[in-house]
Amino acid sequence: MDIGECRPGFLIGGVPHDFGVSARIGNRPFFVIEADEYDTAFFDKRSKFVHYQPRTLIINNIEFDHADIFRDLKDVQKQFHHVVKILPQLGKLIFNGDDKNIQEVLDLGLWSESESFGAQSSCYWHLGSVHDKKKPYKFSIQKSKKYEGRLSLLGEHNALNAIAAIGAARHAGVTVEQSLKALTNFSGIKRRLENRGEYDGVTIYDDFAHHPTEIKCTLEAFKQQYDKQRMIVVFEPRSNTMQMGVYAHHLKEALSSATELCVYDGGELSWSVEQVLSGLHSNIFTNIERLVEYLLSILQPQHNVLILSNGSFGGVCEKLIAALNQRLHH
């Protein structure tokens, strides 16, 4: 089959701008699933990915998450070991060679082919250099030969994600050159540092980030791109793990690159936002309307607002856009 005619099916945890849907059946034999370690159902506490029987598997990173169902990191790693074990002998694992938690899982046993990716030159696929950290993000991949690529997405973490995708696609018959060409035109996923537009001179971004590592990578990539502009971060600690306070001691560092920080505390947190973020230029709100009012009082042209939440955040993004539009026309 000509790989150029392939229209694979997919099921992912977001809506790509290029497709407008988060799932489609597509043409066989390829189907791409974005899987995580969360449990399958209330009656099946195994991670979802053990049911998918993958032929090609990417493990991007392993960190402790979902404290509502896992006891600790070892508990999470156990589930990843299960999925590694069911890979067929001629299957392929593409894994982050810079992640020690992944290596600990692989030390338990690996029976399929594998290729590592990462920033280190010891990885099979590695980020050779970054030519320009501004848009478009230009990077090179070193393997047996050097490849040049471009992305419209910001940050080294997205370049590494692209390299992992290239390795997985090659296992399905897509050449590196074909993948790089496709990635040049890839416009990203909704709510992944999504530019919602400029309103009264203020640019609004919406992002699903909720884990400290995600938050840190997103803010640092944005700061790198727009280093001379103010970055007002509006954050809701909403996930079960976040509300339980498991990540609390990592949040200050993750959010430290914000010019100003607004945090919404809906009264369900088991920890003190004020204590955890002490020393940062932060404001704490318990009411969405007052949060929006405060933002309107400080926002000026050329400011950027990054809204971070893995939920609807009380519609704060839409409310802020509506309020800025109203301010513009009065």
C-alpha positions as CSV (number, residue, x, y, z in Angstrom):
1,M,0.0,0.0,0.0
2,D,1.2,3.5,-0.8
3,I,1.7,5.1,2.5
4,G,0.8,8.5,1.0
5,E,-2.7,7.2,0.5
6,C,-3.0,6.0,4.1
7,R,-5.7,7.7,6.2
8,P,-5.2,6.1,9.6
9,G,-7.8,6.0,12.3
10,F,-7.2,7.6,15.7
11,L,-8.5,8.1,19.2
12,I,-6.7,10.9,21.1
13,G,-7.3,13.0,24.1
14,G,-7.7,16.3,22.2
15,V,-9.1,17.8,19.0
16,P,-6.4,18.5,16.3
17,H,-7.0,21.7,14.4
18,D,-6.2,19.9,11.2
19,F,-9.0,17.3,11.6
20,G,-11.6,18.9,13.9
21,V,-12.4,15.6,15.6
22,S,-10.7,13.6,18.4
23,A,-11.5,10.2,16.8
24,R,-12.2,8.6,13.4
25,I,-12.2,5.0,12.1
26,G,-9.9,5.6,9.1
27,N,-8.5,3.1,6.8
28,R,-6.9,-0.2,8.0
29,P,-4.4,-1.5,9.0
30,F,-3.3,1.5,11.1
31,F,-4.9,3.0,14.2
32,V,-3.3,5.4,16.6
33,I,-4.4,5.7,20.2
34,E,-3.2,8.2,22.8
35,A,-3.3,6.0,25.9
36,D,-2.5,6.8,29.5
37,E,-2.2,4.7,32.6
38,Y,-5.6,5.7,34.1
39,D,-7.8,2.7,34.9
40,T,-10.2,1.2,32.4
41,A,-13.5,1.2,34.4
42,F,-14.8,1.0,38.0
43,F,-14.9,-2.8,37.6
44,D,-11.5,-3.1,35.8
45,K,-8.6,-1.3,37.6
46,R,-6.0,-2.2,35.0
47,S,-4.7,0.7,32.9
48,K,-6.5,1.2,29.6
49,F,-3.5,0.6,27.5
50,V,-3.1,-3.1,28.3
51,H,-6.3,-3.7,26.3
52,Y,-5.0,-2.1,23.1
53,Q,-2.4,-4.7,22.2
54,P,-0.1,-2.3,20.5
55,R,2.3,-3.2,17.7
56,T,4.2,0.1,18.0
57,L,4.4,1.8,21.4
58,I,5.7,5.2,22.5
59,I,6.5,5.8,26.1
60,N,7.1,9.5,26.4
61,N,7.6,9.8,30.2
62,I,6.6,8.2,33.4
63,E,5.8,10.3,36.5
64,F,3.6,9.8,39.5
65,D,0.1,10.9,38.6
66,H,-3.5,10.0,39.3
67,A,-3.0,9.7,43.1
68,D,-6.7,8.8,43.4
69,I,-6.0,5.3,42.0
70,F,-2.2,4.8,42.3
71,R,-0.3,4.5,45.6
72,D,3.1,5.7,44.3
73,L,5.4,5.8,41.3
74,K,6.2,2.0,41.6
75,D,2.5,1.4,41.3
76,V,2.4,3.4,38.0
77,Q,5.6,1.7,36.7
78,K,3.9,-1.7,37.3
79,Q,1.2,-0.8,34.8
80,F,3.8,0.3,32.2
81,H,5.6,-3.0,32.7
82,H,2.4,-4.8,31.9
83,V,2.0,-3.1,28.5
84,V,5.7,-3.6,27.7
85,K,5.3,-7.3,28.3
86,I,2.5,-7.6,25.8
87,L,4.4,-6.0,22.9
88,P,5.0,-8.7,20.2
89,Q,8.5,-9.7,19.5
90,L,8.5,-7.9,16.1
91,G,6.7,-4.9,17.7
92,K,8.7,-1.8,18.5
93,L,9.0,0.3,21.6
94,I,10.0,4.0,21.1
95,F,11.0,5.4,24.5
96,N,12.4,8.5,26.1
97,G,16.0,7.6,26.8
98,D,16.4,10.6,29.1
99,D,13.8,9.3,31.5
100,K,15.2,7.2,34.4
101,N,11.7,6.0,35.4
102,I,11.2,4.4,32.0
103,Q,14.6,2.7,32.2
104,E,13.6,1.2,35.5
105,V,10.6,-0.4,33.8
106,L,12.7,-1.7,30.9
107,D,15.1,-3.2,33.4
108,L,12.3,-5.5,34.4
109,G,12.3,-7.0,30.9
110,L,11.9,-6.0,27.3
111,W,11.2,-8.6,24.6
112,S,10.5,-6.5,21.6
113,E,12.6,-4.3,19.3
114,S,13.2,-0.8,20.7
115,E,14.6,2.6,19.8
116,S,15.3,5.5,22.3
117,F,14.8,9.2,21.6
118,G,15.9,12.2,23.6
119,A,18.3,15.1,23.9
120,Q,21.3,13.0,24.7
121,S,23.6,11.8,21.8
122,S,23.5,8.3,23.2
123,C,19.8,8.0,22.2
124,Y,19.0,6.3,18.9
125,W,17.0,9.4,17.8
126,H,18.3,12.5,19.3
127,L,17.8,16.2,19.1
128,G,20.9,17.3,17.3
129,S,20.6,21.0,17.6
130,V,18.1,23.8,17.8
131,H,18.7,26.4,15.2
132,D,16.0,28.9,16.1
133,K,13.9,28.7,19.2
134,K,11.4,31.2,17.8
135,K,8.6,30.4,15.5
136,P,8.8,28.3,13.4
137,Y,10.8,26.0,15.8
138,K,13.7,24.7,13.8
139,F,15.5,21.5,15.0
140,S,17.6,18.7,13.7
141,I,17.5,15.0,14.3
142,Q,20.7,12.9,14.4
143,K,20.7,9.2,13.7
144,S,22.8,7.5,11.0
145,K,22.2,10.7,9.0
146,K,21.1,14.2,9.9
147,Y,17.6,15.5,9.2
148,E,16.2,19.0,9.5
149,G,12.7,19.8,10.7
150,R,10.4,22.7,11.5
151,L,7.4,22.9,13.8
152,S,4.8,25.6,14.4
153,L,4.7,24.4,18.1
154,L,6.9,26.0,20.7
155,G,9.4,24.3,23.0
156,E,12.0,21.6,23.0
157,H,9.5,19.2,24.5
158,N,7.4,19.4,21.3
159,A,10.5,18.8,19.2
160,L,11.1,15.6,21.2
161,N,7.5,14.6,20.8
162,A,7.9,15.0,17.1
163,I,11.0,12.8,17.1
164,A,9.1,10.1,18.9
165,A,6.3,10.3,16.4
166,I,8.7,10.1,13.5
167,G,10.3,6.9,15.0
168,A,6.8,5.3,15.5
169,A,5.7,6.3,12.0
170,R,8.8,4.8,10.4
171,H,7.9,1.5,12.0
172,A,4.6,1.7,10.1
173,G,6.4,2.4,6.8
174,V,6.5,6.2,6.7
175,T,9.8,7.6,5.8
176,V,11.5,10.3,8.0
177,E,11.3,12.7,5.1
178,Q,7.5,12.2,4.8
179,S,7.1,12.7,8.5
180,L,9.1,15.9,8.6
181,K,7.1,17.3,5.7
182,A,3.8,16.5,7.4
183,L,5.0,18.0,10.7
184,T,5.8,21.3,9.0
185,N,2.1,21.7,8.3
186,F,0.8,20.4,11.7
187,S,-1.1,23.2,13.4
188,G,-1.5,21.6,16.9
189,I,-4.3,20.6,19.2
190,K,-7.0,22.6,20.8
191,R,-6.3,23.6,24.4
192,R,-2.6,22.9,24.0
193,L,-1.3,26.4,24.3
194,E,-4.1,27.3,21.9
195,N,-4.2,30.9,20.7
196,R,-7.8,31.9,21.2
197,G,-7.2,35.3,19.5
198,E,-6.4,38.9,20.3
199,Y,-9.1,41.0,22.0
200,D,-8.6,44.7,22.7
201,G,-4.8,44.1,22.2
202,V,-4.7,41.2,24.7
203,T,-3.8,37.8,23.4
204,I,-5.5,34.8,25.1
205,Y,-4.1,31.3,25.3
206,D,-5.9,28.2,26.6
207,D,-3.9,25.2,27.8
208,F,-4.9,21.9,29.4
209,A,-1.7,21.7,31.5
210,H,-2.3,20.5,35.0
211,H,0.9,18.5,36.0
212,P,3.8,20.6,37.2
213,T,6.1,19.2,34.5
214,E,3.6,20.2,31.8
215,I,3.1,23.6,33.3
216,K,6.9,24.3,33.5
217,C,7.6,23.2,29.9
218,T,4.6,25.3,28.6
219,L,5.5,28.5,30.4
220,E,9.3,28.2,29.7
221,A,8.6,27.6,26.0
222,F,6.2,30.6,25.9
223,K,8.7,32.8,27.7
224,Q,11.4,31.9,25.3
225,Q,9.2,32.9,22.4
226,Y,7.8,36.1,23.9
227,D,10.6,37.1,26.3
228,K,9.8,40.9,26.2
229,Q,6.1,40.6,26.8
230,R,4.1,40.2,30.0
231,M,2.8,36.7,30.7
232,I,-0.2,36.7,33.1
233,V,-0.9,33.1,34.1
234,V,-4.4,32.1,35.3
235,F,-4.3,28.7,36.9
236,E,-6.9,26.3,38.3
237,P,-5.5,23.3,40.3
238,R,-8.4,21.1,39.3
239,S,-7.3,17.4,38.9
240,N,-7.9,15.0,41.7
241,T,-4.1,14.6,42.2
242,M,-3.6,18.4,42.3
243,Q,-6.4,18.9,44.8
244,M,-4.9,16.3,47.1
245,G,-1.8,18.3,47.2
246,V,0.6,15.7,45.8
247,Y,2.2,18.2,43.4
248,A,2.0,21.2,45.8
249,H,5.7,21.3,46.5
250,H,6.5,21.4,42.8
251,L,4.1,24.2,41.8
252,K,6.2,27.2,42.8
253,E,9.0,26.2,40.5
254,A,6.6,25.3,37.7
255,L,4.9,28.6,37.8
256,S,7.9,30.8,38.6
257,S,8.4,32.2,35.0
258,A,5.0,33.9,35.0
259,T,5.1,37.7,35.1
260,E,2.0,37.6,37.3
261,L,0.0,34.7,38.6
262,C,-3.8,34.4,39.3
263,V,-4.9,31.2,41.0
264,Y,-8.5,30.1,41.5
265,D,-9.2,28.2,44.7
266,G,-12.7,26.7,44.5
267,G,-12.6,25.4,48.1
268,E,-11.7,21.8,47.3
269,L,-8.0,22.0,47.9
270,S,-6.4,20.2,50.8
271,W,-3.4,22.6,50.9
272,S,-2.9,26.3,51.1
273,V,-2.3,28.1,47.8
274,E,-0.9,31.2,49.7
275,Q,1.7,29.1,51.5
276,V,2.8,27.0,48.6
277,L,3.2,30.0,46.2
278,S,4.7,32.3,48.8
279,G,7.2,34.7,47.2
280,L,5.6,34.7,43.8
281,H,3.7,37.6,42.4
282,S,0.4,35.8,42.8
283,N,-3.2,36.6,43.5
284,I,-5.7,34.1,44.9
285,F,-9.4,34.1,44.0
286,T,-12.4,32.2,45.2
287,N,-14.9,33.7,42.7
288,I,-14.7,33.5,38.9
289,E,-16.4,36.8,38.3
290,R,-14.0,38.6,40.6
291,L,-11.1,36.9,38.9
292,V,-12.3,38.2,35.5
293,E,-12.8,41.7,37.0
294,Y,-9.3,41.8,38.3
295,L,-7.8,40.7,34.9
296,L,-9.8,43.4,33.2
297,S,-8.3,46.0,35.6
298,I,-4.7,45.0,34.8
299,L,-4.7,43.9,31.2
300,Q,-3.2,46.2,28.6
301,P,-2.3,45.9,24.9
302,Q,0.5,43.4,24.2
303,H,-0.2,41.5,27.3
304,N,-0.6,37.7,27.1
305,V,-2.9,35.6,29.2
306,L,-2.3,31.9,29.6
307,I,-5.2,30.0,31.1
308,L,-4.2,26.7,32.6
309,S,-6.8,24.1,33.6
310,N,-7.8,20.5,32.7
311,G,-11.4,21.4,33.2
312,S,-13.9,24.1,32.0
313,F,-12.6,26.5,34.7
314,G,-16.0,28.0,35.1
315,G,-15.9,29.3,31.6
316,V,-13.3,31.9,32.6
317,C,-11.7,31.9,29.1
318,E,-15.0,32.7,27.3
319,K,-16.0,35.2,30.0
320,L,-12.7,37.0,29.7
321,I,-12.9,37.2,25.9
322,A,-16.5,38.5,26.1
323,A,-15.5,41.1,28.7
324,L,-12.5,42.3,26.6
325,N,-14.7,42.5,23.5
326,Q,-17.2,44.6,25.5
327,R,-14.4,46.9,26.7
328,L,-13.1,47.3,23.1
329,H,-16.5,48.5,21.9
330,H,-17.2,51.0,24.7
